[in-house]
Amino acid sequence: MSARDRILQRLCAAAPGITPLPPDVHAFHAASDAEQPASSHAARIKLFCEKMAFWHGEVVPATHANWPQKLRELCAAKGVRSLLHAEPHATVLQAAGIGGLKPYDRPVEGWKRDLFENTDASLTSTRGGIAETGTLIIWPDASEPRLMSLVPPIHFALLDARQLYDNLFAAMTDQGWSEHLPTNALLVSGPSKTADIQVTLAYGAHGPKELIVLLLLEEGEKEDLQ
């Protein structure tokens, strides 16, 4: 009998193990929430801005009505000559007088060089934000592919302040991720970053050098944040 056969024989003769029970994640977070209740909406906004700044991201307060104008000002200040966007945003961006609009309306194979070499910035929507870590939740789809938030040097992201959550678990449960999770869910904290063996952090090595979040607030909230 070979060593392999003896090992297999011992494994087959071993008593059946006990199937481990899955962790009760809901109970864990319920206990944590009992010790530390959910924060207020204003506190989530404040914490998100602090954490995003820590990761070298920028948060620009705006409203649901004036964000296109804010975006136009940012594009002018940063010298953006071409802005990649999804088709649903085309009308409001044109109305705001933003130049160099470039819709993502074709397969990447047909314009890869233009996308990678001649696109200054992009605008994407978000699924929400996580205050605890200063993180954006992005669900790429056919209208806003992953490359939109990955390739251009500047990434503008729209975040509705009403979709800010204390933590990832709160976002997943409130939005019902278990029922319709996408094939690609992204968590983005600041611009792209990497570090070498000496833990020297570099930004913009594998993606956008700048992340600018247009945080959509109500008028009163906007005044409190400034």
C-alpha positions in Angstrom: 0.0 0.0 0.0 1.4 3.4 -1.0 1.6 6.4 1.3 -1.1 8.0 -0.7 -3.4 5.0 -0.2 -2.7 5.0 3.6 -3.5 8.7 3.8 -6.8 8.2 1.9 -7.7 5.2 4.1 -7.2 7.2 7.3 -9.3 10.0 5.9 -12.1 7.7 4.9 -12.0 6.0 8.4 -12.1 9.3 10.3 -15.3 10.3 12.0 -17.4 12.8 10.1 -16.8 16.3 11.1 -19.3 18.8 12.4 -20.5 21.2 9.7 -19.7 24.7 11.0 -22.6 27.1 11.3 -22.5 30.3 9.3 -21.8 33.4 11.3 -24.9 35.4 12.3 -23.8 38.7 10.8 -27.1 40.4 11.6 -26.8 39.6 15.2 -23.2 40.8 15.3 -24.2 44.2 13.9 -27.3 44.4 16.0 -25.1 44.0 19.1 -22.7 46.7 17.8 -25.6 49.0 17.0 -26.9 48.6 20.6 -23.5 49.7 21.9 -23.1 52.5 19.4 -26.4 53.7 17.9 -26.5 54.9 14.3 -25.2 58.4 13.8 -27.3 61.4 12.6 -27.4 62.4 9.0 -25.3 65.5 9.7 -22.7 63.4 11.5 -22.4 61.0 8.6 -21.8 63.9 6.2 -19.1 65.3 8.4 -17.4 62.0 8.9 -17.5 61.1 5.2 -15.9 64.4 4.3 -13.1 63.9 6.9 -12.4 60.3 5.7 -12.4 61.2 2.0 -10.0 64.0 2.7 -7.7 61.6 4.6 -7.6 59.4 1.4 -6.7 62.5 -0.7 -10.2 62.7 -2.2 -12.0 66.1 -2.6 -15.6 66.7 -1.6 -17.4 69.6 -3.2 -20.8 70.5 -1.7 -23.5 71.1 -4.3 -27.3 70.8 -4.6 -29.5 68.7 -6.9 -30.2 71.8 -8.9 -26.7 73.4 -9.2 -24.3 70.5 -9.5 -23.9 70.9 -13.3 -22.8 74.5 -12.8 -20.4 73.4 -10.1 -19.0 70.7 -12.4 -18.5 73.4 -15.1 -16.5 75.5 -12.7 -14.4 72.6 -11.7 -13.7 71.6 -15.3 -12.6 75.1 -16.1 -10.4 75.4 -13.0 -8.7 72.1 -13.7 -8.3 72.7 -17.5 -10.5 69.8 -18.5 -10.9 69.8 -22.2 -12.9 66.5 -22.6 -15.4 65.0 -20.2 -16.5 61.4 -20.5 -20.1 60.8 -19.4 -23.0 58.5 -19.6 -25.8 59.2 -22.1 -28.4 60.0 -19.3 -26.4 63.0 -18.2 -26.0 64.5 -21.7 -28.9 66.9 -21.5 -28.1 68.5 -18.2 -24.4 68.8 -19.0 -25.1 70.5 -22.4 -27.5 72.8 -20.7 -24.8 73.8 -18.2 -22.5 74.8 -21.1 -19.8 72.2 -20.3 -17.6 71.8 -23.4 -15.7 68.8 -24.7 -18.5 66.3 -23.8 -17.7 62.8 -24.8 -20.4 60.2 -24.4 -19.5 56.6 -23.7 -21.7 55.2 -26.4 -19.7 52.5 -28.2 -17.6 49.4 -27.4 -14.1 50.3 -26.1 -12.4 48.4 -29.0 -13.5 51.1 -31.4 -11.9 54.0 -29.6 -9.5 52.6 -27.1 -6.6 55.1 -28.0 -8.9 58.1 -27.8 -10.3 56.9 -24.4 -6.9 56.3 -22.9 -4.9 59.2 -24.4 -7.3 62.0 -25.1 -9.9 62.0 -22.2 -9.2 64.3 -19.3 -12.0 63.5 -16.9 -15.1 61.4 -16.4 -18.4 61.8 -14.6 -20.1 58.8 -13.0 -23.0 58.3 -10.6 -22.7 56.3 -7.4 -24.9 53.9 -5.5 -24.1 55.5 -2.2 -21.3 56.3 0.3 -19.9 54.9 3.5 -19.2 57.4 6.2 -17.1 55.1 8.3 -14.4 54.8 5.7 -15.0 57.7 3.3 -15.9 55.3 0.5 -18.0 55.5 -2.6 -20.2 52.6 -3.8 -20.2 52.3 -7.5 -22.1 49.7 -9.6 -20.8 49.8 -13.2 -23.3 48.8 -15.8 -23.8 49.0 -19.6 -24.4 52.7 -19.5 -21.5 53.5 -17.1 -18.8 50.8 -17.6 -16.0 50.3 -15.2 -13.5 52.1 -17.5 -15.3 55.4 -16.8 -14.0 55.5 -13.2 -10.7 53.8 -14.0 -9.1 55.4 -17.0 -9.4 59.2 -17.1 -6.9 61.1 -14.8 -9.8 63.0 -13.1 -12.9 61.2 -11.8 -15.9 63.3 -10.9 -18.5 61.3 -8.9 -22.1 62.3 -8.0 -23.2 61.3 -4.5 -26.6 61.9 -3.1 -26.1 62.7 0.6 -29.3 60.9 1.4 -27.5 57.7 0.4 -24.8 58.0 3.0 -24.6 55.1 5.4 -22.7 54.5 8.6 -21.0 51.3 7.3 -21.0 48.8 4.4 -23.4 46.4 6.2 -25.9 49.2 6.6 -25.7 50.0 2.9 -26.0 46.3 1.9 -29.0 45.7 4.0 -30.9 48.9 3.3 -30.4 48.6 -0.5 -31.1 44.8 -0.5 -27.9 43.7 -2.2 -28.6 40.0 -1.5 -31.6 40.2 -3.9 -29.8 41.9 -6.9 -26.1 42.0 -6.5 -24.3 43.1 -9.7 -21.4 41.3 -11.2 -19.1 44.1 -10.3 -19.6 46.2 -7.2 -16.8 48.8 -6.5 -15.7 50.4 -3.3 -13.6 53.5 -4.0 -11.8 55.5 -1.3 -9.9 58.4 -2.9 -7.8 58.4 -6.1 -5.9 55.3 -7.1 -2.9 54.5 -4.9 -0.2 52.0 -4.5 2.9 51.5 -2.3 6.3 49.9 -2.8 8.1 47.5 -0.5 9.3 50.5 1.6 5.6 51.5 2.1 6.1 54.7 0.1 2.5 55.6 -1.0 2.0 56.9 -4.6 -1.2 58.2 -6.0 -2.5 57.9 -9.6 -0.4 54.9 -10.5 -3.2 52.6 -11.7 -6.1 54.9 -12.2 -7.3 58.5 -11.6 -4.9 60.9 -10.0 -7.9 62.9 -8.6 -11.2 61.9 -7.2 -13.7 64.8 -6.8 -17.1 64.0 -5.1 -20.0 66.3 -5.9 -22.0 65.8 -2.7 -25.6 66.6 -3.4 -27.1 68.3 -0.3 -30.3 70.2 0.6 -29.9 74.0 0.8 -29.7 74.0 4.6 -27.1 71.2 4.7 -25.0 73.0 2.2 -24.8 76.1 4.4 -23.9 74.0 7.4 -21.1 72.3 5.6 -19.4 75.5 4.4 
